[in-house]
Amino acid sequence: MARRHDAIGARHQRGFIFYAFVITAIFIVLALFGARAAWQGDREQQERKTLETLRDALLAHLAAPELDASPGRRLGQLGMLPDLAFTGTAAPLAQCAYRTWAPGQALASVDTLGAQARCFGRIPWQSLGVDLGPVDTIDLQGRIPWLVVSPNLAATRNCMPNFTPLVLGATVSNTCPAVPARLPFPWLTVVDERGNVLSNKVAFALIMPGPPAGGPVRAAAAPPSAWLNKLTVTTGCPAPCVPGTYDNAAYQQANGLPTTIVSTGLSPDALQHLPWLQDARQFHNRVLWVGADELFRYLERPT
């Protein structure tokens, strides 16, 4: 009888240990999920703050050409051109990429490139004097934002003497690219996760790459697609929508067409549950843009 009670007690003890193990495992899993969610939330908050800080720094720079050490930049002209050399410093004044550009090639003057001009690259954060914290040159974790700019902001006085709200529709006196009565270059276009246009008059956009999402390996000679993602909206998407592939790394569109950037307020986890998106789990970009109207209002503010 004693042996029987001992056996029953042993079974109860093993059962108690098993259930205690299960409960402990559940608590550990919940703690890990909680820590992951807290980490993601903290990173999202930091990224949003970084983008806002850089936006404000760019606006202040665009509105104050008189503060330059070497005068000559017109109001609204960007002197801190995107960085494609991965140095953290700005490209030379008015120097941008172009439709046939490839990583490692030299940049060229927007004034002479005309419709070929494509102004994109990493934010020149060191030239702007913004501290991004501990980031590496290659930016494996995607913490250095990219800057995409309408070439209208890069053209010099020789190409675009005047930069006022009049260029949004009225006749202007610009001289490049040889069409004096038109805005020299298109504004950027930003679309949402259904391909719907959010704005087709965007002056510049900041894109936080986020963690690696497959595709090219992040390296010094890697193409922009190693950091900038795309979304494909398939046919059958709920209206209103515009099926197609929207690629933040694309810059080889036909001359005269705007650079298009896709932005979403949804998380990668939420995106991958949308049936009309293809490989949405590979999209980690966070976008903040400034419209041309917003830029003009900022430039016209009394100092």
Secondary structure, DSSP 4 states (H G I P E B T S, - for coil): -HHHHHHHHHHHHHHHHHHHHHHHHHHHHHHHHHHHHHHHHHHHHHHHHHHHHHHHHHHHHHT-GGGSSS--PPTT--SSB-BSSSSSSPBSTTEEEETT--TTS--EEHHHHGGGEEEEEE--HHHHT----S--SS-TT--S-EEEE-GGGT--TTT-S--SGGGGTS-----TTS-TTS-SSPPEEEE-TTS-EEEEEEEEEEEE--S--SSSPP-TT--GGGT--EEEEPTTPPSS---EEEETT---SPTTSPPEEE--SS-HHHHTT-TTEESGGG---EEEEEEHHHHHHHHTS--
